[in-house]
Amino acid sequence: LDFGHSHAYSLPYLKKQLHKSGNFNIAITKGIYNFYQLKEENSTIIYDGVLRQSYKPKEFPKEKYFLFVGRIVKEKGIFSLLNSYKDYLLRGGTFKLILAGNYSSKTKQKIDRLIGKYNIQNNITLKGALPTNQIYDLMNRATALIVPSPFEAFGLITAEAMFNKCLVIGKDTAGTKEIALRFTNEQQLATHLTDIEQKQIQQYTEIIERAYNYVSSLYSIENNAKQIERLYTSILRT
């Protein structure tokens, strides 16, 4: 949905194939399960295995910046994020914004023009693509990770941030509200950023810990393997 792609043949055709007897479908999120109208007779939800259950994040003090990680493209909500961040600064916000991920020269030109228009060059840093360990260090230190994608269900980046005890602010399209802050428009995102700076990150410790426990349980490699093994075993017994 983010990229406006279409399915081979058609979406109704694919759904019909998914529902056929003898097919066993694994959806990695509830959003995907519902989108394809899967049924419990031959479908299940098994969350991705992101990190080992024993993973312990580094204990860095939080620094005064917000973080975006992922493909830096319009479809991932990057320009909407910049609009919200500009409004946050106009409200007196002082935290920096770091963007980490691949981007094209064309997108970079558009971002530079927007940053210049808003006169916020000194507030934003584009890091480009980084190795995983550096991304995790950024997550460890960030005050919050922002996921502005219009149709993000529960992406890999979200899970990785929660594993690294980073507060997540996401578009209210899916995910679990109890373990992340949600927004529906640019103004609400700007308000979240302002509130976080004013209240300070310590006020969100309970949400951060709840999110960490959630992903450690459901998104661990061990849980993923156990659930898939259980599914294969049940199929072979039928």
One Martini backbone bead per residue (centre of mass of N, CA, C, O) as a GRO file, in nm:
protein
  238
    1LEU     BB    1   0.056   0.063  -0.019
    2ASP     BB    2   0.289   0.267  -0.006
    3PHE     BB    3   0.365   0.204  -0.338
    4GLY     BB    4   0.120   0.109  -0.529
    5HIS     BB    5   0.105  -0.184  -0.568
    6SER     BB    6   0.044  -0.479  -0.753
    7HIS     BB    7  -0.085  -0.780  -0.826
    8ALA     BB    8  -0.065  -1.062  -0.955
    9TYR     BB    9  -0.328  -1.035  -1.165
   10SER     BB   10  -0.481  -1.022  -0.857
   11LEU     BB   11  -0.616  -0.992  -0.552
   12PRO     BB   12  -0.852  -1.196  -0.574
   13TYR     BB   13  -0.678  -1.426  -0.681
   14LEU     BB   14  -0.487  -1.452  -0.440
   15LYS     BB   15  -0.700  -1.507  -0.225
   16LYS     BB   16  -0.802  -1.767  -0.352
   17GLN     BB   17  -0.532  -1.923  -0.324
   18LEU     BB   18  -0.500  -1.893  -0.011
   19HIS     BB   19  -0.786  -2.060   0.042
   20LYS     BB   20  -0.685  -2.315  -0.045
   21SER     BB   21  -0.652  -2.630  -0.020
   22GLY     BB   22  -0.311  -2.693   0.101
   23ASN     BB   23  -0.272  -2.418   0.214
   24PHE     BB   24  -0.020  -2.241   0.422
   25ASN     BB   25  -0.038  -1.946   0.609
   26ILE     BB   26   0.189  -1.671   0.683
   27ALA     BB   27   0.157  -1.403   0.899
   28ILE     BB   28   0.346  -1.124   1.040
   29THR     BB   29   0.061  -0.978   1.077
   30LYS     BB   30  -0.254  -0.869   1.141
   31GLY     BB   31  -0.279  -0.679   0.900
   32ILE     BB   32  -0.220  -0.894   0.684
   33TYR     BB   33  -0.436  -1.095   0.760
   34ASN     BB   34  -0.674  -0.895   0.707
   35PHE     BB   35  -0.614  -0.798   0.416
   36TYR     BB   36  -0.631  -1.115   0.303
   37GLN     BB   37  -0.857  -1.270   0.448
   38LEU     BB   38  -0.786  -1.476   0.647
   39LYS     BB   39  -0.802  -1.816   0.777
   40GLU     BB   40  -0.784  -2.049   1.038
   41GLU     BB   41  -0.781  -2.314   0.868
   42ASN     BB   42  -0.490  -2.201   0.692
   43SER     BB   43  -0.401  -1.974   0.910
   44THR     BB   44  -0.134  -1.762   1.050
   45ILE     BB   45   0.047  -1.596   1.315
   46ILE     BB   46   0.400  -1.509   1.266
   47TYR     BB   47   0.648  -1.357   1.395
   48ASP     BB   48   0.927  -1.224   1.357
   49GLY     BB   49   1.272  -1.289   1.381
   50VAL     BB   50   1.497  -1.057   1.509
   51LEU     BB   51   1.595  -1.147   1.803
   52ARG     BB   52   1.720  -1.261   2.068
   53GLN     BB   53   1.599  -1.316   2.384
   54SER     BB   54   1.893  -1.232   2.515
   55TYR     BB   55   1.885  -0.951   2.434
   56LYS     BB   56   2.090  -0.663   2.522
   57PRO     BB   57   2.097  -0.348   2.561
   58LYS     BB   58   2.252  -0.074   2.569
   59GLU     BB   59   2.353   0.175   2.820
   60PHE     BB   60   2.244   0.474   2.717
   61PRO     BB   61   2.210   0.788   2.720
   62LYS     BB   62   1.990   1.010   2.637
   63GLU     BB   63   1.939   1.207   2.355
   64LYS     BB   64   1.869   1.515   2.164
   65TYR     BB   65   1.694   1.306   1.955
   66PHE     BB   66   1.548   1.213   1.659
   67LEU     BB   67   1.441   0.914   1.463
   68PHE     BB   68   1.510   0.786   1.132
   69VAL     BB   69   1.447   0.459   0.972
   70GLY     BB   70   1.511   0.410   0.629
   71ARG     BB   71   1.365   0.479   0.354
   72ILE     BB   72   1.412   0.787   0.181
   73VAL     BB   73   1.077   0.841   0.113
   74LYS     BB   74   0.765   0.936   0.049
   75GLU     BB   75   0.623   0.653   0.121
   76LYS     BB   76   0.754   0.685   0.430
   77GLY     BB   77   0.690   0.997   0.528
   78ILE     BB   78   0.922   1.220   0.515
   79PHE     BB   79   0.766   1.493   0.453
   80SER     BB   80   0.575   1.479   0.690
   81LEU     BB   81   0.796   1.483   0.903
   82LEU     BB   82   0.917   1.761   0.830
   83ASN     BB   83   0.663   1.922   0.892
   84SER     BB   84   0.642   1.843   1.192
   85TYR     BB   85   0.925   1.936   1.278
   86LYS     BB   86   0.885   2.233   1.209
   87ASP     BB   87   0.650   2.278   1.409
   88TYR     BB   88   0.810   2.200   1.660
   89LEU     BB   89   1.016   2.433   1.636
   90LEU     BB   90   0.802   2.665   1.643
   91ARG     BB   91   0.725   2.567   1.951
   92GLY     BB   92   1.042   2.534   2.075
   93GLY     BB   93   1.209   2.317   1.976
   94THR     BB   94   1.553   2.138   2.013
   95PHE     BB   95   1.566   1.882   1.878
   96LYS     BB   96   1.697   1.669   1.677
   97LEU     BB   97   1.728   1.519   1.337
   98ILE     BB   98   1.768   1.180   1.226
   99LEU     BB   99   1.863   1.034   0.909
  100ALA     BB  100   1.850   0.676   0.823
  101GLY     BB  101   1.929   0.599   0.483
  102ASN     BB  102   1.830   0.555   0.179
  103TYR     BB  103   1.891   0.773  -0.113
  104SER     BB  104   1.825   0.979  -0.363
  105SER     BB  105   1.915   1.253  -0.537
  106LYS     BB  106   1.626   1.355  -0.578
  107THR     BB  107   1.538   1.343  -0.281
  108LYS     BB  108   1.763   1.519  -0.169
  109GLN     BB  109   1.677   1.777  -0.316
  110LYS     BB  110   1.397   1.800  -0.184
  111ILE     BB  111   1.496   1.813   0.106
  112ASP     BB  112   1.680   2.060   0.077
  113ARG     BB  113   1.456   2.254  -0.007
  114LEU     BB  114   1.284   2.224   0.249
  115ILE     BB  115   1.498   2.298   0.456
  116GLY     BB  116   1.552   2.578   0.334
  117LYS     BB  117   1.264   2.689   0.360
  118TYR     BB  118   1.269   2.636   0.687
  119ASN     BB  119   1.551   2.680   0.816
  120ILE     BB  120   1.685   2.362   0.925
  121GLN     BB  121   1.989   2.273   0.876
  122ASN     BB  122   2.090   2.257   1.194
  123ASN     BB  123   1.867   2.009   1.275
  124ILE     BB  124   1.969   1.813   1.037
  125THR     BB  125   2.066   1.462   0.972
  126LEU     BB  126   2.225   1.275   0.713
  127LYS     BB  127   2.352   0.937   0.716
  128GLY     BB  128   2.249   0.715   0.569
  129ALA     BB  129   2.375   0.420   0.534
  130LEU     BB  130   2.398   0.169   0.798
  131PRO     BB  131   2.505  -0.035   1.010
  132THR     BB  132   2.351  -0.209   1.253
  133ASN     BB  133   2.520  -0.117   1.502
  134GLN     BB  134   2.470   0.190   1.447
  135ILE     BB  135   2.165   0.186   1.462
  136TYR     BB  136   2.147   0.080   1.754
  137ASP     BB  137   2.294   0.318   1.882
  138LEU     BB  138   2.088   0.530   1.794
  139MET     BB  139   1.851   0.402   1.943
  140ASN     BB  140   1.965   0.403   2.229
  141ARG     BB  141   2.001   0.736   2.225
  142ALA     BB  142   1.729   0.800   2.148
  143THR     BB  143   1.431   0.939   2.233
  144ALA     BB  144   1.302   0.870   1.936
  145LEU     BB  145   1.112   0.687   1.704
  146ILE     BB  146   1.000   0.749   1.368
  147VAL     BB  147   0.686   0.620   1.201
  148PRO     BB  148   0.532   0.766   0.903
  149SER     BB  149   0.399   0.548   0.761
  150PRO     BB  150   0.085   0.503   0.627
  151PHE     BB  151   0.108   0.144   0.621
  152GLU     BB  152   0.234   0.046   0.870
  153ALA     BB  153   0.230  -0.216   1.072
  154PHE     BB  154   0.508  -0.404   1.190
  155GLY     BB  155   0.810  -0.333   1.166
  156LEU     BB  156   1.139  -0.396   1.196
  157ILE     BB  157   1.220  -0.121   1.317
  158THR     BB  158   1.027  -0.126   1.552
  159ALA     BB  159   1.140  -0.379   1.690
  160GLU     BB  160   1.434  -0.281   1.719
  161ALA     BB  161   1.373  -0.038   1.897
  162MET     BB  162   1.243  -0.200   2.131
  163PHE     BB  163   1.494  -0.374   2.189
  164ASN     BB  164   1.650  -0.075   2.237
  165LYS     BB  165   1.477   0.114   2.414
  166CYS     BB  166   1.284   0.279   2.207
  167LEU     BB  167   1.078   0.510   2.146
  168VAL     BB  168   0.762   0.496   1.966
  169ILE     BB  169   0.639   0.676   1.672
  170GLY     BB  170   0.324   0.613   1.506
  171LYS     BB  171   0.118   0.549   1.275
  172ASP     BB  172  -0.244   0.496   1.288
  173THR     BB  173  -0.264   0.177   1.132
  174ALA     BB  174  -0.110   0.006   1.354
  175GLY     BB  175  -0.045  -0.180   1.608
  176THR     BB  176   0.038  -0.099   1.956
  177LYS     BB  177  -0.062   0.147   2.168
  178GLU     BB  178   0.069   0.048   2.447
  179ILE     BB  179   0.385   0.056   2.293
  180ALA     BB  180   0.295   0.330   2.143
  181LEU     BB  181   0.290   0.622   1.979
  182ARG     BB  182   0.016   0.796   1.820
  183PHE     BB  183  -0.076   0.916   1.483
  184THR     BB  184  -0.277   1.094   1.216
  185ASN     BB  185  -0.107   1.366   1.202
  186GLU     BB  186   0.114   1.625   1.194
  187GLN     BB  187   0.018   1.768   1.456
  188GLN     BB  188   0.038   1.523   1.647
  189LEU     BB  189   0.338   1.478   1.614
  190ALA     BB  190   0.431   1.754   1.717
  191THR     BB  191   0.306   1.713   1.998
  192HIS     BB  192   0.473   1.470   2.084
  193LEU     BB  193   0.749   1.608   2.068
  194THR     BB  194   0.686   1.827   2.273
  195ASP     BB  195   0.606   1.647   2.515
  196ILE     BB  196   0.872   1.489   2.540
  197GLU     BB  197   1.052   1.732   2.604
  198GLN     BB  198   0.888   1.842   2.853
  199LYS     BB  199   0.864   1.564   3.022
  200GLN     BB  200   1.052   1.357   2.950
  201ILE     BB  201   1.156   1.027   2.910
  202GLN     BB  202   1.087   0.916   3.201
  203GLN     BB  203   0.768   0.918   3.146
  204TYR     BB  204   0.818   0.648   2.932
  205THR     BB  205   0.926   0.385   3.070
  206GLU     BB  206   0.682   0.191   3.069
  207ILE     BB  207   0.649   0.171   2.763
  208ILE     BB  208   0.936   0.073   2.696
  209GLU     BB  209   0.926  -0.189   2.869
  210ARG     BB  210   0.675  -0.313   2.738
  211ALA     BB  211   0.796  -0.329   2.453
  212TYR     BB  212   1.038  -0.506   2.519
  213ASN     BB  213   0.873  -0.751   2.627
  214TYR     BB  214   0.708  -0.797   2.371
  215VAL     BB  215   0.943  -0.856   2.164
  216SER     BB  216   1.095  -1.073   2.329
  217SER     BB  217   0.855  -1.272   2.290
  218LEU     BB  218   0.736  -1.241   1.979
  219TYR     BB  219   1.036  -1.141   1.823
  220SER     BB  220   1.189  -1.391   1.854
  221ILE     BB  221   1.369  -1.641   1.721
  222GLU     BB  222   1.261  -1.868   1.901
  223ASN     BB  223   0.958  -1.822   1.856
  224ASN     BB  224   0.955  -1.848   1.552
  225ALA     BB  225   1.063  -2.141   1.535
  226LYS     BB  226   0.848  -2.275   1.717
  227GLN     BB  227   0.597  -2.197   1.546
  228ILE     BB  228   0.684  -2.332   1.281
  229GLU     BB  229   0.721  -2.616   1.389
  230ARG     BB  230   0.429  -2.648   1.486
  231LEU     BB  231   0.300  -2.619   1.208
  232TYR     BB  232   0.437  -2.853   1.063
  233THR     BB  233   0.341  -3.073   1.256
  234SER     BB  234   0.033  -3.029   1.211
  235ILE     BB  235   0.037  -3.086   0.906
  236LEU     BB  236   0.160  -3.383   0.918
  237ARG     BB  237  -0.093  -3.494   1.094
  238THR     BB  238  -0.329  -3.448   0.863
   0.00000   0.00000   0.00000
